[in-house]
Amino acid sequence: MGARSRTISILMGVQAVGALLVVLLGERTVRAVTVTLDGLPTRTLSHVGLGVAMVVVLALSAAAWALPARSGALPSASGASPAWWSGALDPLLTTPITLFVVAQLNGVRDVGALVGVYALASAGVLFAVVQQRDERSTDGSRVALGLGSAVGIVPWGIVAFHQVGAGVVGHPFPGIVVVVTLTALAAAVAEFVATWRRQPVAASVLRAAGFSLVAWLVVATL
């Protein structure tokens, strides 16, 4: 676990530095966060730099994997390594931000909808964390993971409605937006399948590869 954590941490850290350089040297892609109050016109609260957000995702992933790698291998009272959460802290920090960026790319602008996307993504990951933490005491039950998938699919539904709706009204999104969205979804599904099959190594590798690809697609092409 320690070697894998260190390797992923180093790879994500190097990518974070490289992506930051690309963002600083190129044109920044920003999206507005808006609010609509009753009887008032829609107003812009702030702007989000999507490339910067993905640099943050890579940096947080590197930090998440570095912490358990430095914690050592001393067993806990339950007999499990204190690094049990090495595969859980990363998605807990980075999945909500990534889904936030994907939602922004697909035209979600209202602050209420964006907060909902972020919160539901976080809740879905928390169920998966509970599953991983209590794996040894649940007699093989995957109830927590199943509930997490039910909650976590909702933000993807919001994204899908916006993407389909844009096409229906005659303003489809550019192909690269569709590619980023499908890549992020494929990475999430692959990670879930590996987790469901109790293959944590495969889940962490698939996650690191998939979300790195999403980050570079956003940073380098948008």
N, C-alpha and C positions, 0 to 999 in steps of 0.2 A: 504493500500500500504506500509506504513511504517513497519508494523509487518512482512509482506511478504519479504520485502527487507532485513530487519535485519536477518530473519531466513535463507534465501538463502545465504546471505553474510557470516554468521557464519559457515554454513555447507560447503561452498566452501573453506573458510579459513582453517577449520580443515582438510579438504581433502588435501589442498595444503601442509600443514605441514607434514601430513602423507606420501604423495607421495614423498616429498623431502627426507624424511628419507629413504624410499625404494630406491630412486635413489642413494643416497649417500652410502648406504650399499651394493648395488648390482652392477652388471656389467652394464656399460652404453652402450646403443645402439646408434651408431652414423651413419650418412649418409653423403656422400660427396656432396658438391655443386660445380659443374664444369662449365667450360667455354670452348667453342671451337671456335677459331678464324680461319679465312681463311688461309689455308696453314700451320697451326700450329697444333701440337697434342693437344688433350684434356688435360686441366690442372685443378687441384683441387684448388678452391679458398678458401674453408674452410670446416669444418665439423660441423654438427648440431647434438647435443644430443637430441634425440627425447623425452626421458623421461623428461629431463630438460625443453624442450619446453612445455610439457603438464603440468608440475608444474607451469610454467608461466601462462598458460591458466587458471588454477584453481585460482591462486593468483589474476590475473587481474579480473576474474569474481567476486571474493570476494570484491575487491576494488570497482568495478563498482556498485555493489548492496549496498555497505556501504555508498557511497556518497549521493545518494538520501535519504537513511534512515536517514542521519544526517542533511539533508537540511530542515527538518521540513515539515509542512503541510500548509504553508501560500499560499493562492491562487495567481496566477499570474494575469496580467491585463486581460487576456482572460477568467479567471475563472477556469483555469485548474491548477492542482497541479504542483509545480515545479519539482515533481518527475515523470512527464510524460515520461521522457526518461530513467527511471530505467530499462525498458525492452528492451531498444534500445542500451544503452551504452555497455552492456555486449556483445552482438553479434558483435558490431562494433569493439571491442577490440580483441575478442577471436575467432570468426569464421575464419578470414583469417589465423591465426596461426594454427588452427586445420586442415584446408584444406591443408596448407603447409606441415604439418606432414603426413597427409594421402597421399599426392602426393609423398612425399619422400619414404614412405613405399612401394608405388607402382612403384618405379623405376624412378621417375622423378628426374633428377639430374642437368640438364642444368639450369644455373642461369636465362636465359631468360624465360624459361618455368615456373620456380618457381615464378619469379616476376609476370608473367602473371596470374598465379593461385591466388596469394595473392591479386593482384589489382582487378581482376574480382570478387573475393569473397567480397572484401571491397565495390565495387560498388553495388553489389547486396544487401548488408546490408544497404547501404546508401539510396537506394530506399525505403526499408522498414521503415527506420527512417523517411523519408519524409512522408510516408503514415501515420505513427503513429502521427507525429507532426501535420499534417493538417487534421486529421480524421474528426474534427467537421466542417471544412469549405469546404469539398469536396462533400457534399451531398451524401455520401455513395459510391462514386467512389473508385474503387480499381485499378485504372490505374497504380499508382506508384508501388503498390505491385506486379502487374502483370509484369511490366517492370523489377522489381528487380528479380523476379523469372526467367525471360528469360535470364538475365545476369548471375545470380548466378548458373544456371545449367551448364554453360560452363566449369567451373573447374572440375565438376564431370564428364563431357564428356572426358576431358583430362585424368583423373584418369582411367576411364573405358577403354579407348583405350590402355593405358599402361598395364592394368591388362589382358585384352583380348589378346593383342599382345604378352605378355609373355607366355601365354598358347599356342598360335599359333606356336611360335618358339621353343616350347618344354621345356621352363623353367618357369613353373607356380610358382606363389608365394606361400609361406606357408599358410596353412589354417588360421592361426591367423591373417595374413594380410587381408585376405578376410573378416574375422569376424569384424575386426576393421573398415574396409571400409564400410561394410554394416551397422554396428551399427551407424557410423557417419552419413551415408546417411539417415537411418531411423529416427534418431533424428532430422535431418534438415527438413525432409518431415513432421514429426509430428508437429514440431514447426510452419512450414508454414501453415499447414491445420488449426491449432488452431488460428493463426493470421488472416488467411483469413476469418474465421468464427467469428472474433472479440471476441475471448476468451483469453484476455491477461494473466489471471491467469494460465490457462491451458498451454498456450504457454511457460510461464516462468518456470513452474514446469517441463514440458516435456523437455525443453532445459537443465535445470540444471541436471535432471536425466540422460538424454542421453549423454551429453558431459562429465559428471562425469564418466560414464561407459567407454566411449572412453579413457579418461585419464588413468583410472586404468588398462584397457587392455594394453595400451602402456607401462605404468610404470612397471606393475607387470609381464607381460608375454613376453616382447620383450627385 
